[in-house]
Structure formats: structure tokens, C-alpha cells
Amino acid sequence: MQIGDLLDRNAIALRVSAANKRQALAVIAEIAARNFGLDAGDVLDALTDREQAGSTGVGHGVAAPHARLEGLTRLRGVFVRLDHAVEFDSVDDQPVDLIFALFAPKESAGVEHLRALARVSRILRQSTLRQQLRQARTADAIHALLVQDPVHVVQDPVQASRPSAA
């Protein structure tokens, strides 16, 4: 599973304003609805239900909300960069400004969904990439950063020397 297989350029938004977690999730729901032919209310409900089960704030200013949805035929993603970080009940108690939401078909994609979620988490653990995503000026630039071959991603030497927790 490659990021490029699930993230379209049209599903990337930067300079997004949100006052809180719910507003950030609502923006993601609108983007998903517009790009994937879904109902924004249904998407927001699914994201909110998942967040009630436990926060998807994974640390370092990153969140990876995810949900299974009726009407999807394959895995899809939405990436949002917020203007100002919002509280997200993250594992490190840090506010979130980078959000990669993942959506899977309701009736399938169990293992594939988990693999994609693991891949997104692994990629966004790289501090150099997070910094580049925060500095990118266009959706095309963000897309290029997220879909690049992980072998060519500049590794943060501190992160690279730590054993993986995954």
C-alpha cells in the first residue's frame, strides 16, 4: 500500500482554520464528502465515534483519525494542515496541526486498512518530513512529500537511531 494509492491532490488542504478538534474533523468530513461522494454528516459522525473510543492523536503534532464508511469501494485519505494547532487529546499531550485521515469501506479492507494506518503512522514519525510538511506552500508540494519513496526520505538521525515502538 503506497500513500499515492489513497491520497489524491484534491483531498489535501493547507492553511485550514479550526478552533478545536471537532471543527478540524468537520473540515476533514467536508473534504471527504466532496472528493469521495459521501455525506459530510455521516463522515463526521464516523470520525467522532472513533475519537470517542480513543484519541487518534499520535504525537508530535500529528493525528491519524480513521473510520469505516458506507459508499467507499477502496481506501481513501485526506490530509489537512491547520493554521494553528488544536488540542486533540494526543498521546504526548501536544496539540495537533498535521492530520492524515484514513477512510476504509465499511464491509471490507480490514487488514489493508490496518496496514495503511501503520504506513501513515510510520511515515509521519519522521521529524524531517513533518517539518517539510509544515513548510510546504502548496497541496502539490505536500502530495509530493507524502508519496515519495521512503528510501529517499531524509531520516532524522535521532529518530533513526531509536528502536521502533510499532
Secondary structure, DSSP 8 states (H G I E B T S, - for coil): --HHHH--GGGEEEEE--SSHHHHHHHHHHHHHHHHT--HHHHHHHHHHHHHHS--EEETTEE--EEEETT-SS-EEEEEEEEEEE----TTS--EEEEEEEEEETTS-HHHHHHHHHHHHHHHT-HHHHHHHHH--SHHHHHHHHHS-GGGS---HHHHHS----
